[in-house]
């Protein structure tokens, strides 16, 4: 359904206290608002922070291995330099540049869904699988919270936590996104504040131990917010952490420079339980294109960025979080 229909459906279901699952793509063009009692497990599996529509019964037979064939550095650098030119012109301050990486793996998409460790997981009609660590928004008892994730480093590097937390580039990039989301949230919430600025989450994968930096932003919604839940959600989309700032101009540049369709990658998946809402940004994403699997990943480009480091970050994010 289109965005307008999705907003109306969300408002209707939320106002009546009807649980539903929301799935929307990056451009908010393809939206699904699915009452929980209408979801068929042979078509869609979800796990939203432990709320799920399946029994964990599949036991891994072997470690999941993943082989990747990333684009060349020279091809990446050409796109990177286009973005940097836009930054130099003042058209964008921060842009999240993503690209597809063809992969092969020893597991099916459904096996990856079952065995990956993540807060937000979705398997959809064997077309794509998501295993995301990033919260989009949570709404609990009228309090809205967002947890933008910006900044990734290999935990095995010397002084990794200190390195990423003291990096001028990482600080500037993170602060830009926090400010963007705080402003977005203020459209419907009051008493908006940054409760926790730049804390570290640990993520273990089959190959690496990563550190990722997040912040917590909160606000208070009106008492009858359920009647406007659709507008609240879509006022924050696309998520600031996966586009950049200023948002609209940056989205225009992304459309010009990336050269492929993100689709559901960097959209959101969310669950309304009849009272509260929990949702994740659909990063860490594998899609089936004919018989080829494609892993989509990327990172933020800032005026202090380094092309080689950004290229490596894009590759480092091609992983399955199993251990």
N, C-alpha and C positions, 0 to 999 in steps of 0.2 A: 504494500500500500504506500501511497505518497505521504509526505511529511504531515500535511494538514489532517489527513484521515488518521494517521498514527496518533497525533496529539489528541484528537477527539476521542479515539478509542481508549487511550490511556486515562484521560479524564473520567470517562464513563466507568471504566473498571475500577479505578482508584476510589472514586466517589462511593461506589457500592461495596467497597472492601473485597473485591474479587481478585485473587492472586493471578499474576500473569508473568510471562517472560517477554522481555523486549530485546530484539536484535535489530540493529541499524548499521548501515554501511558508512564508510568514511564521508560520503557526500550527502548523507541523509536522504538519498533517493530511493533506496530499497529498505523498507521498514516492516518489521513483523511484530505484532502485538498479540501474543498467544496465551489465552486463558490456560492455566496449568492443566485443567482436566481435559483439554483437547490435544495435548502434546502426546505423540506416539513415540515410544522409545526406539522403535526400529528406524525412525526418521531423524530423531534429534535426541542427543544426550547432553545434560548439563550438570555442572557442579559449581554452585555459587557459594563459596565459603562454607562448604559442607552441606548445603541444601541441594539435593540432587534427585533425579528421577530414575535411578538404577541401583542395583545391588552390586557391590564390588565383588565379583566372583572370578574374574580372569586373573590367573597367576602368570607372571612373565616367565617365559621359557628360557630366555637368554637376555643379555644386556642389549639395549637398543643402540645400534651403531648408525651414524649419519655421515654421509660423504657429501661435500658441497663443491660446487663449481661456480665461484663468484665471478662477477664481471672483472675485467682487467682494471688495474689501477689507472691506466691512462684514460680509459672510458669513464671511470668514476671521477677522475680529476677534471675532465672536461665539464661535467655537470657541476662539480664543486666550484669551479672557477666562474661559471655562469651565476651561481648563487652569490659568490663573493662580490661579483660585479654589481649585483642588485643591492647588496649590503652597502657597498661603497657609494651608491647613488642615494642611499637613504630610503629605499623602497621597502626594506625589511631589516629588522634588527636581529632576528633569529628565525631560522627556517629548518624544519625537520625534513631532511632529505632521505628518502627511502628508495630501495631498489629490490627487485626479485633475484633470488639466487636458486638456480636449479639444484636439486638434491636427489640423492638416493638413500634409502634407509632399509634396514632389516625388518621394520615393523609396518603394519597397516596404520591408516589414520585412526582407526578405532582403538588399536592397541596403544598407540601413542596417547590417545585420550585417557585410557584407563591407567596407564603407568606413569604419566607425567605428574609432577608435584607442583601445584599452582593454586592460587586463590580462586581464579576464574577459569573454568574449563567448559568448552563447547565442542561437540562433534555434530556436524550438520550434513545429513544425507550423503555421507562419504564424499562431500565436495570440499570441505575444509575442516581443520581442527585448530582450536585455540587453547593455549595453556598460559594464561597471562598472570604476571605478578602485580599488575598496576590497577589500583582502585580508580574508578572514575568519580562517582559520588556515592555517598551513603546518606540516607535520611532516616533518623531514628528519633521518634517522639518529637518531630518538628525541627530537630537540629540537623542542618545539612553540613556535610564534611567532604572535602576534596583532598586528594593526596597525590599531587603531581610528582612524577618520577622523572628526574633529569640528571644524568651523570652515571656512567658505568665504568668500572675498572676491574682488572684481573686482581683478585684478592691475593694471588701468589706473588705479586710484585712487592719489592721492599717498601715498607711504610705506605702501603696502598691507601689505607683510610686517610692518613694525614695528607698524602699527595692529592687526593681528589677534593678533600675539604678545603685545602689551602690554594687550589688552582684558581687563578684570576678568571680564566676562560670558563671553568665550570661554575664559579660563583655568578658571573655575569649572566650566563645562560639560564641558570636555575632561577635567579632573581627575576628575570624577564618573564618567565612562565608563571611564577607565583603571583606577580603583579597582574598579569593578564587574567588569571583565573579569579583572583580576588575581585577585579572589576566586573567580570562576567557574573559572578555570584551575587554581586550587589544589586543586580536587576530585580531580584525577587526576595533576597534575604536582607535582614538588617543585623547590626552588631557583627559585621564580617571582620574577622581577624585571623592573623597567622598564629596558630597555637604552638607549632613546632617547626622551626626552620632548619632544613638540611640535616636530617638524621639518616643513618645508614641501615639498609636492609641487606641481608645476606642471601644469596641464591646459589644453590649447588646444582651443577649439571653433571651429565655423564662425562664431560671433558674438563670442566673448569669450575672453580669457585669464584663467583663474582660478587662485587659490592655495588649496590645501586643507591643513589641518594634521592630522598623524598622529603616533602614538607607536608604539613597538615594545615588546611585552611578551613575555618568553620563560620557558620552564620545561623541565624534563627529565621525560620519561615513563619508565615501567618498560620493561625490556628486551623484554618480550613484549606491548607495547602493542597490537599488531595484533589480538590476541584480544578486546580491549575497544574497538576503534576506534569502533564504533557508539555506545557509551555516552559516550566522550570527546567526540565531535562533538555529540551531542544535549544533553550537559550544558551546553554553551555557547550553546544556542539558546533563544529567538531571540537574535540577535546584540545585544549591549548597546548598540552605537552606533545602532541603529535602533529601540530601544524606550525605554530610560531606566532610572531607578533611584528607589526599589527596584523590581526588575524585575516581580514578579508584580502588585503593586498598580498599577503604571504600565500594564501590559498591560490590566488591567481598565478603566482610565480611557480608554486608546486605543480600546478596543472601544466604549465609550459615546459618545465625542466625535467620532471621525472620520466616522462615518456612511456608510462604504462598505467594501467588501472589498478588502484589499490583494492577496489571492491570492498569486501567486508573487513579487510585488514585496516586497523586503526579506527574502526567503528566501535560500538559498545554492545555489551550484553548485560542485561539487568534483570533483577527479580524483585517483584513486589509481592509481599506475603499477605497482603490484606490491610496492612498498617504501615509497614516500613519498606524502604527501597534500598537495594544494594546493587552495585554495578561495577564492571571492570572495562578498561580499555582493551580492545582486541589486538594487543601486540603479542609476539611469540606465536606466529601464525603460519601454518602450512596449508597450501591449496593444491588441489588436483586439477591440472590442465591437460585434458585428454589423458594420456598415460604418464605424463611428466608431473612430478611433485616440485612445487616451487615454494621456497621459504622467503617471506618478505620481511625486511629489516632495514634499520637506518638509525640516524641520530641527528642531533641539532647542530646546525652550522652557524657560527657566530664570527664576528670580526677577528677574534683571537684564535679561531680554529686553525688546525693543521690538517692538510689534505690526507697525509699518510695515516695520521692518528684516527681521523674520521672513517677512512676506508677500513682500517683494522677493527674499529668499533662495530661497523656494519657486519663484518664477518664474525666477530666474537658473539654477536647476538643470534647467530644461526646455531641454535642448540636445542636439545630436549632436556628439560630439568628432571632427570631421573638419577637416583643414587641408591 
